[in-house]
Amino acid sequence: MPISFLKKSVFFLITTIGVTSVAQGQFFLDRLPSEKLNITAPSKRVEGKPGELNVIDSSCQLYSSSGVRRRIVNIAIQEWGFFGFNVLDQTHQTELSGRNTQRSQLSRLGPSEALRLADSIAGYWSITPDAGWILRRQNGIWNGPNGTAARWRDPWSAAFISWVMCEGGVNEMDQFHRAIAHHVYIDQAIEARVTDTNSAYVAHDVGELPIEPGDLLCSARRAAYRSIADRAQKIGDGIRSHCDIAIKVDETNERVFVIGGNVRGAVRLKLLAATFDDKEESYASVRSVGLGTRTIFAHLKLRAEPITGDALEGSPTIKTLMNSEERFAWLRGRLAF
């Protein structure tokens, strides 16, 4: 994309829809008004400043079960926009090993951004049973020598997923066990595969069923599982794992779009490499997702009505951003779709 066109697009965004500049070349979109997407902002679930933050609301709202898949996707996309529309391309093995990687893609949040987002991340923690001691420990770190520039002591990716589920309408623990570790709800979905439970998600190997927006895709590095059967033998054991919310399957470019939390310290959209079978039914032709140690071993299928494949383009956040051809070109330039 020509630099002059990019500058023109960025200027257009700032002056017409209120995208906020937080650093040169970095922008975020404020959360939508409630009439477009009704959520309790995570920052409203806590009070105080970093070093003194505490939880004031850990409840989950009750929503109709209809539309839950689209709601989950829309919430994840809104948080991606609030964190600055960061994109991490993991479609090449070299990026996973740390070689030949564009540092701009892999950089973490700067101190000013970390401070802006501190209460949002604290709000993600708020709906987990461990929020109290997590925030007390983080407050101690912020009150230490590095001040508010200190990073989060505890990984918050599972807390982000749990908050999205809470706001998305999957709000009972027997539907989705909100936790600070991904393996808790992965195991819940594996058990739902063989037991009649109320679990909102059921675990499958990649390729068994179509990947749809709102599903969860999970990898494990310690231990390095490759199938649901591998994990089923170790139910309950702690593992180093990570899950993201599926947003779009892009068969043409052999990749899957996902959004997750604590990806290089932010809510980011990731591009994952995918392989496909030569089947006419492209929705069912995914054979593998991810590369190397980040290969997806568990596809958690949401028990909800399907939605169209244009969930990304049709989300309220992207519609707000893309109500002109120029804005749409800006996003396309970042995602190449």
Residue pairs with C-beta under 8 A, 6 or more apart in sequence:
1 333
5 329
6 330
6 333
8 326
9 326
9 327
9 329
9 330
9 333
10 25
10 27
10 330
12 324
12 326
12 327
13 19
13 27
13 321
13 327
13 330
14 21
14 27
16 324
17 29
17 320
17 321
17 323
17 327
18 29
18 30
19 27
19 28
19 29
19 321
20 27
20 28
20 29
20 30
21 27
22 28
22 84
22 112
22 113
22 116
23 110
23 112
23 113
26 84
26 113
27 84
27 85
28 81
28 82
28 83
28 84
28 85
29 81
29 82
29 85
29 317
29 320
29 321
30 82
31 37
31 39
31 41
31 78
31 82
32 78
32 316
32 317
32 320
36 316
36 320
37 74
37 75
37 78
37 316
37 317
39 75
39 78
39 167
40 57
40 61
40 167
41 120
41 123
42 119
42 120
42 121
42 122
42 123
42 124
42 126
42 163
43 119
43 120
43 122
43 123
44 57
44 123
45 55
45 56
45 57
45 58
45 122
45 123
45 126
45 127
46 53
46 54
46 55
46 56
46 119
46 122
46 123
46 126
46 135
47 53
47 54
47 56
48 54
50 115
50 118
50 119
50 139
50 142
50 148
51 139
51 142
51 143
51 148
52 139
53 118
53 119
53 122
53 135
53 138
53 139
54 135
55 122
55 125
55 126
55 131
55 132
55 135
57 126
58 126
58 127
58 131
59 127
60 127
60 166
60 167
60 171
61 166
61 167
61 169
61 171
62 169
62 171
63 71
63 168
63 169
63 171
64 169
65 169
65 304
66 305
67 169
67 305
68 168
68 169
68 170
68 200
68 214
68 302
68 304
69 212
69 213
69 214
69 302
69 304
69 305
69 306
69 307
70 213
70 214
70 307
70 311
71 167
71 168
71 169
72 164
72 165
72 168
72 169
72 170
72 214
72 245
72 302
73 213
73 214
73 245
73 247
73 307
73 311
73 312
73 315
74 315
74 316
74 317
75 164
75 167
75 168
76 164
76 245
76 247
76 259
76 267
77 247
77 259
77 312
77 315
77 317
77 318
78 315
78 316
78 317
79 120
79 160
79 164
79 259
79 261
79 267
80 86
80 259
80 267
80 268
80 269
80 317
81 317
81 321
82 120
82 267
83 117
83 266
83 267
83 268
84 113
84 266
85 269
85 331
85 334
86 263
86 264
86 266
86 267
86 268
86 269
87 105
87 268
87 269
87 270
87 271
87 334
87 335
88 105
88 106
88 263
88 264
88 268
88 269
88 270
88 271
89 95
89 105
89 270
89 271
90 96
90 270
90 271
90 272
90 273
90 290
90 291
90 294
91 254
91 255
91 271
91 272
91 273
91 291
92 273
92 291
93 291
93 292
94 100
94 101
95 101
95 105
96 291
96 292
96 293
96 294
97 292
106 264
107 264
108 151
108 264
108 265
108 266
109 117
109 265
109 266
111 148
111 149
114 148
114 149
114 151
114 265
115 148
117 266
118 148
121 152
121 156
121 159
122 135
122 138
123 163
124 156
124 159
124 160
124 162
124 163
124 261
125 131
125 134
125 135
125 156
125 159
125 180
126 163
127 159
127 162
127 163
127 166
127 178
128 134
128 158
128 159
128 162
128 178
128 179
128 180
129 178
129 179
130 179
130 180
134 154
134 180
137 153
137 154
138 152
138 153
138 154
141 150
141 153
142 148
142 150
144 150
151 265
152 262
152 265
154 180
155 262
156 180
156 261
156 262
157 182
157 242
157 243
157 260
157 261
157 262
157 263
158 179
158 180
158 181
158 182
158 184
158 185
158 243
159 180
159 261
160 260
160 261
160 262
160 267
161 182
161 185
161 216
161 243
161 245
161 260
161 261
162 176
162 178
162 179
162 185
163 178
164 245
165 171
165 175
165 176
165 178
165 200
166 178
170 176
170 200
172 198
174 197
174 198
174 199
175 198
175 199
175 200
176 185
176 188
176 199
176 200
176 201
177 184
177 185
177 188
178 185
179 185
181 238
181 241
182 218
182 241
182 242
182 243
183 220
183 237
183 238
183 239
183 241
185 201
185 243
185 300
186 203
186 218
186 231
186 241
186 243
186 298
186 300
187 231
187 235
187 236
188 197
188 199
188 201
189 199
189 201
189 202
189 203
189 216
189 298
189 300
190 203
190 228
190 231
190 232
190 235
190 298
191 197
191 199
191 235
192 199
192 201
192 202
192 203
193 202
193 203
193 204
193 228
199 303
200 302
200 303
200 304
201 215
201 216
201 300
201 301
201 302
201 303
202 300
202 301
202 303
203 228
203 298
203 299
203 300
203 301
204 228
204 298
204 299
204 300
204 301
205 227
205 228
205 297
205 298
205 299
206 217
206 286
206 287
206 288
206 289
206 296
206 297
206 298
206 299
207 286
207 287
207 288
208 299
209 284
209 299
209 301
210 249
210 283
210 284
210 286
211 217
211 246
211 249
211 256
211 286
211 289
211 299
212 246
212 249
212 283
212 301
212 302
212 306
212 307
213 246
213 247
213 248
213 307
213 309
213 311
213 312
214 245
214 246
214 302
214 304
214 307
214 311
215 245
215 246
215 299
215 300
215 301
215 302
216 243
216 244
216 245
216 246
216 298
216 299
216 300
216 302
217 243
217 244
217 246
217 256
217 258
217 272
217 289
217 290
217 296
217 298
217 299
217 300
218 241
218 242
218 243
218 244
218 296
218 297
218 298
218 299
218 300
219 241
219 242
219 243
219 290
219 293
219 294
219 295
219 296
219 297
220 231
220 239
220 240
220 241
220 242
220 297
220 298
221 240
221 241
221 242
221 293
221 294
222 239
222 240
223 230
223 234
223 239
224 293
225 231
225 239
225 297
225 298
226 295
226 297
227 297
228 297
228 298
230 297
231 239
231 297
231 298
242 260
242 294
243 260
243 298
243 300
244 258
244 259
244 260
244 263
244 270
245 258
245 259
245 260
246 256
246 257
246 258
247 257
247 258
247 259
247 269
247 311
247 312
248 256
248 257
248 309
248 311
248 312
248 337
249 256
249 257
249 274
249 283
249 286
249 309
250 256
250 257
250 274
250 337
251 274
251 276
251 282
251 285
253 336
253 337
254 273
254 274
254 275
254 276
255 271
255 272
255 273
255 274
256 271
256 272
256 274
256 286
256 289
257 269
257 270
257 271
257 272
257 312
257 335
257 337
258 269
258 270
258 272
259 267
259 268
259 269
259 270
260 267
260 268
260 270
261 267
263 270
269 335
271 335
272 289
272 290
272 291
272 294
272 296
273 289
273 290
273 291
274 286
274 287
274 288
274 289
275 286
275 287
275 288
276 282
276 285
276 286
276 287
277 285
277 287
278 285
279 285
283 309
288 295
288 296
289 295
289 296
289 299
290 296
308 314
312 318
313 322
318 331
321 327
321 331
322 328
322 331
